């Protein structure tokens, strides 16, 4: 299915399942298949899944013009409207989590709750440290050692290889444009305005977005709880798949009970 953004950009999305709407928003360079291939069949029996390819990714248009998290939040809202909903729960990972922070500030009426995974509120911070220790990883999977905890790759190579078969490709200009959106994202001083329930999920071994950034989100958001996944890297949602499915289902059900 296709939704159209205000600037004419065509946005690819899917809808599966029934129940309270949950919108899935992936990270930089990811598409629906790459980010959510395990999640859609696991969650759709209990919620209405709406998943989109961000501009620049998957089957959505890839304009070579500036991207911002505000623009991409408006994209997400256009998809929500096209899917026949006015509000939803939202699950975003990395760049997706940044988009959802902006969405909650710009369109609070569209947000029932937020699930923010492996993300941050912007601004310059100290990097996580040196390169990942790849000594326990063999072969082609070494290139994923900054995404996963290295020990997970060593212990579950078939699982990581299955993930890798679903990763999509993007043109260079679209990668650069999404990266620009990340670099210009800075909402740290505004997060106190987000009053909806927030579940923050973060891998303890995340090298791309250190756990300290998730802890920063928890301090800044008035109605947030933090769940640290250990062991897990930036791909926490794959490494801790059964746990994350349970946490997401329980959180959405809890918020729906409170709304009722």
Secondary structure, 3 states (H helix, E strand, C coil): CEEECCCCCEEEEEEECCCEEEEEECCCCCCHHHHHCCHHHHHCCCEEEEEECCCCCCCCCCCCCCCCHHHHHHHHHHHHHHCCCCCEEEEEECHHHHHHHHHHHHCHHHEEEEEEECCCCECCCCCCCCCCCCCCCCHHHHHHCCCCCHHHHHHCHHHHHHHHCCCCCCCHHHHHHHHHHHHCCECCCCHHHCCCEEEEEEECCCCCCCHHHHHHHHHHCCCEEEEEECCCCCCHHHHCHHHHHHHHHHHHHHHHHHHC
